[in-house]
Amino acid sequence: MFPYIIRRLGLMVVMLTLLSIVTFLLFNAVPTDPALLTCGKSCTPQIVAANRIRLGLDQPLYVQYIDWVKAIFVGRTYGSGTQTFPCHAPCLGYSFRNGEEVTVMIKAALPITIYLAIGAFILWMVFGILSGIYAAKHHTEWQDRVIMGVALVGYSLPVFFIGLVLLIFVVVRLHLLPYPDYIAPQTNPVQFLQTMILPWISLAILYAAYYTRLTRSQMLETLSEDYIRTARAKGLPESVVIRKHGFRAGLTPIVTSAGLDLAGLLGGAVITEFIFSLPGLGRLSISAVTEYDLPTITATVLVAATFVIVANLIVDMLYAAIDPRVRLS
Amino acid sequence: MTQKNEVLLSVRNLSVSFTTEDGEVNAVSNVSYEVRRGQTLAIVGESGSGKSVSSLAVMGLLSGNTSHISGEVEFDGQQLIGADPEDVRKLRGNRIAMIFQDPLSALHPYYKIGDQLIEAVQIHNKISDSDARKRAAEMLDRVGIPAVEQRLDEYPHQLSGGMRQRVMIAMALINDPELLIADEPTTALDVTVQAQILDLLRDLQKEFGTAIVLITHDLGVVADLADDVMVMYGGSAVEQAPVREIFYQPQMPYTWGLLASIPQVHVNSTRLDPIPGNPPSLINMPAGCVFAPRCTYKDQVPNNLCETTKPDLEGTSEGHFARCHLSSTQRDAIRVANNIGRSS
């Protein structure tokens, strides 16, 4: 187990390095001169040329890459003379569009996305798994059909539709909640919850529908296994048969999906964040794209991809915890 | 004290059918049998003859959604069909236990052997984890598993097929049940291991006085272990008799066919004699004898009786019943002519 983790961590470093190279090249593949973007409205070719040197953009590509990676660990200073822009480690670049270090922007946006993703994750896992198990238990009965029908509807509705409908009915028409206005939970927990509840629900509906179907099909498969018959033959109560013997065996694909879905959301839930005006990572990356804010784009891509890679590692280790036949060596 | 010859399990007119998209499948039709304490009843038949389904019905393990069960199953005086499922559950694994064909798929792949055994003890007994573990270790030791303490912490996939079946047997017998239903317990095992498992079952039966319902298609196993035999075909019992009678005085053409398909070392024949044809569809059952479409001797019965009328299960001698329209003189003549049944 231990050597396996070490090897996987090593592999993760390799993956992240490759990833950083790709995102960095992406930065340079954009058909715009990065130096031009650093320059305000009253731009002259002289300023652009000067900025190019200040930002190190006149250097060969590999030197730029090394500088960029080095900055993540030790920080760097852009510009020279009187006009310097310090970028503290972990420096992911300096956004001249916003006049701010990218790391600072991400640090502000990330908690919001994390709250959004984890809240929705808990909701959809609880509801999706419970209703999936319930449907499987009542397979071929009306309960199963009702749940599957509802899940199909939930699965078919796009998240922006669910979000807008919730917003219009709950907030605009019925005034059950105030307009979403994000505030940190430590500042005003009530307002935080009032703002987050609708985004959580609209994200959770989509995923819960998927997890209901996934759990149900997994349960139907495992409940027909021979060892379930053995469990019943032992005289176990049906609830224990389903929970301890059936669900445990059907858990692996659910864990895989859950890990990757959560990681994907942590990279930013673009549409939900937009509809509910949550200044999270998804909104940050979209506005960076529309504004050609290249350092921010690179940084958000890197952060989102890191989540996925880490989630993969965690999922693989959970496999071994769930299924003893998976040998981690 | 319980009497050795007391009837433990009495099944009367048990019928099981399943509703499927293609129609009603009559898996078991009007089967009756008795099992006495400490005795072994072998239920013999090919795949789809209803032998497993009838046992699952006895165990209360058929889903009520899709299956229809009628008839009576009385275990030690307690009626099981139509009983509160909770009462039947309390019998399962406690007084009636079951082992299955494939021990790899029958053991949960995610739990340690020890945990699965401990669970089996603790469902039916209020007993501490350490005592349950002790009991599990004793039982594994009893079924001939070496290095018990180590095995308890292993997973099923780390054991050989024979070892796994020993674990299944240990798990089934851990609460000292009065009845063990063994559904093809040796079919998935190597031949040498089969013999060991059968020996083990016989020894354990002697030691614990467990009655066994042995479901098999292997007449060798039957000869080895059974006291009584019920031959099933197409969901019906076609012949029921003490084991000696089945081998020496078989009365039903299907049983003759089964006996003819056992390889015999002392006979100079290079080929076995299979029964021609296929088992009947359980959806459209023949109107007459279930075996008639494959029976070589049906022409000897006048008026096409075999195709039109289902024969009753009739007594041919003490404790021996067969479902056949042939007269006893005809049967004796056929047996002699074809050298069926061992000469006694």
Chai-1 contact restraints between the chains, C-beta under 6 A:
chainA,res_idxA,chainB,res_idxB,connection_type,confidence,min_distance_angstrom,max_distance_angstrom,comment,restraint_id
A,T140,B,N65,contact,1.0,0.0,6.0,A-B,restraint_1
A,D226,B,S105,contact,1.0,0.0,6.0,A-B,restraint_2
A,D226,B,A106,contact,1.0,0.0,6.0,A-B,restraint_3
A,Y227,B,A106,contact,1.0,0.0,6.0,A-B,restraint_4
A,Y227,B,H108,contact,1.0,0.0,6.0,A-B,restraint_5
A,T230,B,A106,contact,1.0,0.0,6.0,A-B,restraint_6
A,R232,B,L61,contact,1.0,0.0,6.0,A-B,restraint_7
A,A233,B,R92,contact,1.0,0.0,6.0,A-B,restraint_8
A,A233,B,M98,contact,1.0,0.0,6.0,A-B,restraint_9
A,K234,B,G93,contact,1.0,0.0,6.0,A-B,restraint_10
A,K234,B,A120,contact,1.0,0.0,6.0,A-B,restraint_11
A,G235,B,R89,contact,1.0,0.0,6.0,A-B,restraint_12
A,G235,B,R92,contact,1.0,0.0,6.0,A-B,restraint_13
A,G235,B,G93,contact,1.0,0.0,6.0,A-B,restraint_14
A,G235,B,N94,contact,1.0,0.0,6.0,A-B,restraint_15
A,G235,B,I123,contact,1.0,0.0,6.0,A-B,restraint_16
A,L236,B,I123,contact,1.0,0.0,6.0,A-B,restraint_17
A,H245,B,H108,contact,1.0,0.0,6.0,A-B,restraint_18
A,R248,B,Y110,contact,1.0,0.0,6.0,A-B,restraint_19
A,P324,B,Y155,contact,1.0,0.0,6.0,A-B,restraint_20
A,R325,B,H157,contact,1.0,0.0,6.0,A-B,restraint_21
